[in-house]
Amino acid sequence: MWLIKQKIKENKIILDFDDCWKYENIKILHKFGSKRKKEIICGNRLRKVKNLNKLDFNLIIRIVKYNKIITDKTFINNLDKVRQMRNKIHIGGLKEVEKEYTKNDLEFIFSVAKEIKEICIKY
């Protein structure tokens, strides 16, 4: 997170993704295509302001990948695996909550954390 904030201060990072926009006052001008599933629309498009202190883990991974802060695909996959493991111990939205990590899980998580630390030190 610290590294992302530093890059934003230097204007060297992009937070703009397709889902960073909110659409309002949508008017359908024309429907077309098979079963009229496509539409030409007009409306207002507003950029959602991201609170940098409340970025979720998934968005952080997207930011470092998109901005090439981390380019190693295996490492990005490992970050996502840590995110998924973290989500499994959160209560919200799960039918069954895992209450603990195994020793191997913790060793994996700390190895990924060590890699993150090394990347931050390089910058």
N, C-alpha and C positions, 0 to 999 in steps of 0.2 A: 504494500500500500504506500509506504514511504517513497519508493522509487517512482511509482505512478504519479504521486503528487509533485515530485521534483521535476519530472518530465513535463507535466502540465504547466508548471511555473515557467519552464523554458520554452513553452509553445512547441514542444516536440512530440506531442501525443494527440491522438484523435479519439474522442469519446463518442463520435457521431455514428450511430448505427441506424439501420432502417427502423428499428423499434424505439428509437429515441424521439419519435414524432407523435404528436397527438392531433387527430383530425376532428374538426368541428364544423357544424353547419353544412353538412354534406348534402348536395343536391344531385340527383341522378339526371343526367342529360340525355343518355341514350343507352339502351340495353341491346346486346348483340351476342352472336356466337351460338353454339348449340345449346338449346334450352335456355337461351338468353341469360347465361351465367356470367357474362362479362358486361361491365358497365363503364361508360365514360361519365366521370363525375367532376364536380367543382366544389370547392369548399375552402376552409382555412386550415393551414398546416402550421402547427406550433411546435417548436422544439422544446422537449421536456428538459428541465434543468436537473442535472444529476448532483445530488449531495455527495461529495467525495468522501464524507465520513460514514456514509451508509451504503457503499457499493456492496452488492452481494458477491459471493465467491465466484459464481458463474460469470458475472460481468467482468470481474477482475481477470479471469482467465481469457475471456474474449479480448479484453483490452491489450494484454501483454502479447497475445498471439497476433492480433490485427496490426499492432504497432511494431511488431518484430523485436520486442524487448526479449522475448524468449522464442527461439526459432526451432529448437529441437522438438520434433513431434512426439517422441517417446516421453520426454519430460512434460510436455503439455498434457499428454494422456495420463501421466502419473498425477499431475495436479488435479485433473478431473476425477481420478480415482479417489484421491484424498477428499475432494469435495463430496463425492457420493458416500464415502465412509462417514464423513462428518454429518451428512444429512440423515443417515440411518440412526443416529443417537438423539436426534431432535424429535420431540413429541408431536409437533404440529403436522397434520396431514398424513400420518402413517398409521396403519392398522396395528402394526406390531413394531415396538421400539427395541433396538438392540441396546443392552445396558452396559456393555463393556467391549473393549478391544482386546484382541489376543496379543501376545508378545510380538508375533510376526507383524501384525497390523501396526503396532507402535514403532517397531524398527523401520518399517516402510515409511510411515508418516514422518519420522525424524530424519530419514535419509533424504526425503523430498524437501523438508525444511532446511536441511544443511545445504542442498543445492540452491535453494532460493537465496539463502544468506550469501553464498559465494557469488551469485549473479549480482546482488546488490552491492557487494564490495567492489566488483569490477567497475561499476558505474560510479 
